[in-house]
């Protein structure tokens, strides 16, 4: 009892509570705010410029909000801006990009997930060599393969078509995606795989009924990586397609670098925002799952 009374009189025990506004917290949050402003400032300039008319832009104050908001630059960027011989805006390129991105993402993720599953759980002969060759392919510069792929696509009759570009994107996305899926499947409890094998489940049954339902985070990671990479691609789009089938990024380049007529900065900014809108929406919608997939072993060796 005496010890209890003495402890009560001596005051609270344990470490002293940290202040919310300590010097370290101010330094950390101050740095984060400065970095955030540094990256958000160009986006702010793009948005406000896209909502201004050209007379207001000519005043030269790029940081001022629009006095009179107009969506005419967005309409022109989407359906009226000239992207070469065609003057139907980015709408044609948008649908071309959709037709390129959707099958490329589905095909590459499906094949890579099966590859990663096989490499993680089915130790076939030569698996290590196959995995080494596949990963080595992820580090080959794209430029080395440009001309050979032109010849291959020409010989099979797909050069200058959307399906030819789908094949190119699927091939180049497969090595890194296979690594992601292989590492993720390796981190899953091996007992589940062994129990399914004991119960008589086969290769595809285990894949569809056990691995896929448990792997939503890594599928989201793979989808975000592929959508971002394919949608933002310019090099493959300008080489392996023709003007009528150019993706959105190539058409954006044609709008921004056009030397005919008046330089319409509001239309250029609107076109840039429209082009980057799809990856941005996907990041916002599936950001939490992306973090979960990375934290659950997507980049572990």
C-alpha positions as MATLAB code, in Angstrom:
seq = 'XXXXXXXXXXXXXXXXXXXXXXXXXXXXXXXXXXXXXXXXXXXXXXXXXXXXXXXXXXXXXXXXXXXXXXXXXXXXXXXXXXXXXXXXXXXXXXXXXXXXXXXXXXXXXXXXXXXXXXXXXXXXXXXXXXXXXXXXXXXXXXXXXXXXXXXXXXXXXXXXXXXXXXXXXXXXXXXXXXXXXXXXXXXXXXXXXXXXXXXXXXXXXXXXXXXXXXXXXXXXXXXXXXXXXXXXXXXXXXXXXXXXXXXXXXXXXXXXXXXXXXXXXXXXXXXXXXXXXXXXXXXXXXXXXXXXXXXXXXXXX';
ca = [
       0.000    0.000    0.000;
       2.872    2.342    0.855;
       4.478    1.764   -2.559;
       1.175    2.454   -4.311;
       0.667    5.692   -2.430;
       4.233    6.780   -3.139;
       3.823    6.108   -6.884;
       0.578    8.081   -6.933;
       2.254   11.037   -5.256;
       5.253   10.931   -7.584;
       3.073   11.603  -10.650;
       2.482    9.707  -13.933;
       4.971    7.047  -14.959;
       6.361    6.107  -18.374;
       7.803    8.110  -21.266;
       6.769   11.718  -21.698;
       4.086   12.216  -24.413;
       5.457   13.694  -27.618;
       4.180   17.087  -28.698;
       2.101   17.162  -31.862;
       3.890   20.240  -33.138;
       7.415   19.140  -32.398;
      10.329   20.406  -34.444;
      10.607   17.093  -36.310;
       6.902   17.064  -37.205;
       7.062   20.619  -38.495;
      10.098   19.735  -40.614;
       8.515   16.555  -42.020;
       5.111   18.053  -42.820;
       6.671   21.248  -44.125;
       8.830   19.244  -46.530;
       5.848   17.170  -47.682;
       3.774   20.290  -48.305;
       6.566   21.940  -50.313;
       7.081   18.792  -52.426;
       3.321   18.448  -52.982;
       3.039   22.062  -54.097;
       6.025   21.602  -56.413;
       4.284   18.748  -58.223;
       0.754   20.195  -58.085;
       1.681   23.640  -59.402;
       2.129   22.510  -63.057;
      -1.191   20.657  -62.853;
      -2.878   23.784  -61.511;
      -1.442   25.867  -64.373;
      -2.655   23.310  -66.907;
      -6.184   23.245  -65.482;
      -6.642   27.018  -65.227;
      -5.109   27.582  -68.671;
      -7.462   25.036  -70.230;
     -10.430   26.958  -68.806;
      -9.380   30.351  -70.199;
      -9.994   31.965  -73.552;
      -7.073   33.068  -75.707;
      -7.572   36.839  -75.012;
      -7.152   36.134  -71.285;
      -4.131   33.892  -71.858;
      -2.398   36.661  -73.828;
      -2.385   38.802  -70.677;
       0.472   36.601  -69.513;
      -0.548   35.786  -65.918;
      -0.456   32.001  -66.013;
      -1.148   31.570  -62.270;
      -4.305   33.695  -62.175;
      -7.604   31.775  -62.098;
      -9.866   32.261  -65.117;
     -12.023   35.368  -65.018;
     -14.596   33.712  -67.248;
     -14.571   29.906  -67.317;
     -15.017   28.350  -70.752;
     -15.051   24.695  -71.777;
     -14.630   25.481  -75.464;
     -10.924   24.419  -75.421;
     -11.946   21.002  -74.075;
     -14.604   20.583  -76.749;
     -12.170   21.609  -79.464;
      -9.430   19.313  -78.132;
     -11.840   16.383  -78.102;
     -13.658   16.792  -81.397;
     -12.262   19.615  -83.548;
      -8.475   19.971  -83.199;
      -6.377   18.903  -86.185;
      -4.083   15.947  -85.533;
      -2.624   15.812  -89.025;
      -4.892   15.313  -92.015;
      -7.844   14.642  -89.715;
      -9.516   17.423  -87.738;
     -11.725   15.357  -85.441;
      -9.708   15.962  -82.264;
      -8.600   13.322  -79.805;
     -11.811   11.306  -80.041;
     -10.419    9.022  -82.758;
      -7.188    8.483  -80.825;
      -9.107    7.782  -77.610;
     -11.007    4.866  -79.116;
      -7.839    3.616  -80.794;
      -6.099    3.669  -77.391;
      -9.015    1.800  -75.812;
      -8.861   -0.880  -78.513;
      -5.106   -1.189  -77.946;
      -5.047   -1.042  -74.155;
      -7.894   -3.385  -73.191;
      -6.762   -6.539  -75.068;
      -3.074   -5.815  -74.362;
      -3.727   -5.596  -70.614;
      -5.936   -8.693  -70.544;
      -3.603  -10.859  -72.638;
      -0.382   -9.835  -70.885;
      -1.833  -10.213  -67.371;
      -3.421  -13.577  -68.138;
      -0.243  -15.064  -69.624;
       2.046  -13.505  -67.001;
      -0.120  -14.690  -64.104;
      -0.100  -18.261  -65.435;
       3.678  -18.026  -65.946;
       4.202  -16.726  -62.411;
       1.923  -19.390  -60.959;
       3.740  -22.158  -62.816;
       7.177  -20.849  -61.805;
       6.163  -20.485  -58.152;
       4.276  -23.746  -57.590;
       5.083  -26.194  -60.398;
       8.810  -26.826  -60.517;
       9.091  -28.148  -64.053;
      12.441  -29.020  -65.638;
      14.300  -25.925  -66.790;
      12.123  -23.538  -64.763;
      15.086  -21.581  -63.403;
      16.626  -21.135  -66.850;
      13.280  -20.094  -68.312;
      12.793  -17.558  -65.525;
      16.309  -16.162  -65.984;
      15.819  -15.722  -69.730;
      12.443  -14.110  -69.190;
      13.778  -11.618  -66.659;
      16.756  -10.867  -68.882;
      14.264   -9.870  -71.557;
      12.867   -7.194  -69.236;
      16.176   -5.329  -69.358;
      16.725   -5.372  -73.118;
      16.309   -1.811  -74.470;
      13.168   -1.432  -76.556;
      15.112    0.248  -79.334;
      17.053   -2.955  -80.011;
      13.842   -4.797  -80.889;
      12.097   -2.147  -82.968;
      13.293   -3.189  -86.417;
      13.063   -6.991  -85.883;
       9.468   -6.544  -84.717;
       8.695   -4.449  -87.804;
       9.897   -7.334  -89.984;
       7.963   -9.955  -87.980;
       4.711   -7.973  -88.034;
       5.127   -7.289  -91.741;
       5.627  -10.981  -92.503;
       2.504  -12.033  -90.578;
       0.455   -9.202  -92.100;
      -0.157   -7.205  -88.907;
       2.187   -4.252  -89.435;
       0.283   -0.966  -89.278;
      -2.709   -2.544  -87.487;
      -4.028   -2.268  -83.952;
      -3.611   -5.992  -83.358;
       0.052   -5.767  -84.259;
       0.512   -3.134  -81.565;
      -1.453   -5.289  -79.103;
       1.016   -8.131  -79.680;
       3.993   -5.795  -79.160;
       2.647   -4.441  -75.867;
       1.743   -7.921  -74.627;
       5.243   -9.215  -75.336;
       7.088   -6.332  -73.721;
       4.864   -6.326  -70.633;
       5.214  -10.034  -69.931;
       8.681  -10.260  -68.265;
       8.135   -7.749  -65.463;
       4.565   -8.943  -64.863;
       5.766  -12.538  -64.637;
       8.264  -11.458  -61.971;
       5.520   -9.701  -60.000;
       3.143  -12.667  -60.109;
       5.863  -15.198  -59.358;
       6.967  -13.282  -56.247;
       3.386  -12.830  -55.077;
       2.435  -16.492  -55.535;
       5.632  -17.537  -53.758;
       4.568  -15.479  -50.722;
       1.195  -17.266  -50.464;
       0.946  -20.177  -47.959;
       2.334  -23.277  -49.662;
       0.058  -25.470  -47.551;
      -2.959  -24.337  -49.606;
      -1.331  -25.549  -52.804;
      -0.282  -28.872  -51.244;
      -3.731  -29.450  -49.756;
      -5.344  -28.827  -53.150;
      -2.940  -31.280  -54.772;
      -3.787  -33.916  -52.146;
      -7.483  -33.388  -52.869;
      -6.808  -34.111  -56.538;
      -7.033  -30.601  -57.970;
      -5.140  -30.032  -61.210;
      -3.157  -27.152  -62.655;
      -6.037  -25.032  -63.910;
      -8.405  -25.863  -61.056;
      -5.893  -24.626  -58.478;
      -5.175  -21.540  -60.532;
      -8.799  -20.439  -61.001;
     -10.299  -21.543  -57.679;
      -7.439  -20.823  -55.234;
      -4.747  -18.556  -56.679;
      -6.876  -16.030  -58.566;
      -9.366  -15.295  -55.727;
      -6.441  -14.717  -53.326;
      -4.517  -12.472  -55.709;
      -6.756   -9.447  -56.312;
      -4.128   -6.929  -55.051;
      -1.391   -8.129  -57.406;
      -3.828   -8.222  -60.337;
      -4.647   -4.574  -59.600;
      -0.923   -3.731  -59.450;
      -0.362   -5.428  -62.806;
      -3.383   -3.702  -64.330;
      -2.237   -0.246  -63.190;
       1.298   -0.810  -64.460;
       0.102   -2.057  -67.837;
      -2.635    0.522  -68.353;
      -0.245    3.331  -67.458;
       2.558    2.022  -69.654;
       0.399    1.187  -72.671;
      -1.857    4.249  -72.528;
       1.120    6.628  -72.206;
       3.205    4.896  -74.870;
       4.304    7.021  -77.801;
       7.226    5.147  -79.394;
       5.436    1.921  -80.325;
       2.289    3.774  -81.337;
       4.044    5.980  -83.876;
       6.131    3.094  -85.312;
       3.704    0.175  -85.524;
       0.487    1.945  -86.545;
      -0.590    4.326  -89.287;
      -2.186    7.812  -89.022;
      -5.795    6.621  -88.950;
      -4.946    4.226  -86.095;
      -2.646    6.439  -84.033;
      -3.237    6.193  -80.263;
      -4.118    9.224  -78.194;
      -0.528   10.112  -77.249;
       0.580   10.352  -80.880;
      -2.386   12.559  -81.716;
      -1.593   14.747  -78.689;
       1.934   15.203  -80.022;
       0.521   16.251  -83.398;
      -1.780   18.814  -81.760;
       0.856   20.322  -79.470;
       3.582   20.472  -82.134;
       1.376   21.807  -84.908;
       2.944   24.838  -86.610;
      -0.142   25.929  -88.527;
      -2.236   28.855  -87.342;
      -2.278   30.405  -83.869;
      -0.749   28.494  -80.971;
      -3.783   27.689  -78.815;
      -2.314   26.953  -75.413;
      -5.703   26.380  -73.823;
      -6.504   23.651  -76.345;
      -3.060   22.094  -75.849;
      -3.542   21.998  -72.076;
      -7.033   20.543  -72.397;
      -5.767   17.887  -74.802;
      -2.959   16.964  -72.398;
      -5.372   16.617  -69.480;
      -7.768   14.518  -71.555;
      -4.940   12.198  -72.562;
      -3.818   11.639  -68.972;
      -7.312   11.306  -67.541;
      -7.676    7.513  -67.875;
      -4.531    6.511  -65.897;
      -5.348    9.196  -63.314;
      -8.863    7.841  -62.745;
      -7.558    4.280  -62.438;
      -5.014    5.380  -59.827;
      -7.698    7.125  -57.779;
     -10.161    4.237  -57.996;
      -7.733    1.407  -57.208;
      -4.978    3.182  -55.254;
      -5.577    1.290  -51.994;
      -5.412   -2.092  -53.713;
      -2.230   -0.984  -55.492;
      -0.564   -0.257  -52.132;
      -1.797   -3.570  -50.738;
      -0.378   -5.464  -53.704;
       3.037   -3.808  -53.366;
       3.103   -4.350  -49.588;
       2.029   -8.007  -49.912;
       5.153   -9.025  -51.777;
       4.840   -7.651  -55.279;
       8.417   -6.377  -55.275;
      10.017   -8.899  -52.977;
      12.688  -11.224  -54.261;
];
